Amino acid sequence: MSGPRDPIKALAELVAVIARLRGPDGCPWDRAQTHRTLVPYLLEEAYEAAEALTDGTPDEMRDELGDVLLQVLLHAQIEAEAGRFGIGEVADALRAKLVRRHPHVFGDGKATTSDEVRVRWEEIKGGEPRPARERRRPALVTAAKLVEVREAGGNPIPVGVYLHPPQEVADPEGLVGEALLEVVALARRLGCDPELALQRLLAAERADG
C-alpha cells in the first residue's frame, strides 16, 4: 500500500484543474458560475459533509470533504480571475488568523482547558475588524454557538425551565429532534415563526451582552 499523497502537490494539481475548468477552453457550466450562483451548492455540500462526518464511512467523508473543497477553490478562482486574491491569499489569511487566535500556542498566552481556549477565541475575535453588515446564519447555528460560549464562560443557559428531559436519555438526537419538532408545532399554534422568534431572542441577547 502506498503512503499518503504529498498534500502540496495534490492541492497544486487540483488548483490547476479548477483553473482549466474556468478557462477559455474549459467547461461552459463552470465558466458561467458566479459567487451568488454557487452559494446554494456551498450550503448543500456543507450539510452533506456534516452528515458524512457524523455517521459516514471514511470514503464518504473523503468525498464530501472534497466537494466542500471544490466550492472553496471555485470561489477563490473567481477572485483570482478578477485579480483580487487567490487560494494562496485565502490560506495566508487563515494561517494568520489561527496564529492570532491561539496565543497560548504561538505566543505567551496561557490556556489549559478547552473552555479557556473558547472564551479567549471569542475575546480575540471580538476585537478584530468586522464588516458593517450583520452576518446572517441560521438561528439554530447561532444559538448553538451562544450556548457553547456561555458554557465555556461559566454562565450556561439553564435547561428545565420549559423542557423537562428524563434523567436517562438513550437517544439524545432523537429526543432533541422530537423536542424541536414540538417547539415548531407550538410556534405554529401561537401564530409565530420559530426561526424569527429565535433570531429576535438572540438579537436581544447580543444587545444585553
Secondary structure, 3 states (H helix, E strand, C coil): CCCCCCHHHHHHHHHHHHHHHHCCCCCHHHHHCCHHHHHHHHHHHHHHHHHHHHHCCHHHHHHHHHHHHHHHHHHHHHHHHCCCCCHHHHHHHHHHHHHHCCHHHHCCCCCCCHHHHHHHHHHHHHCCCCCCCCCCCCHHHHHHHHHHHHHHCCCCCCCCCCCCCCCCCCCHHHHHHHHHHHHHHHHHHHCCCHHHHHHHHHHHHHHHC
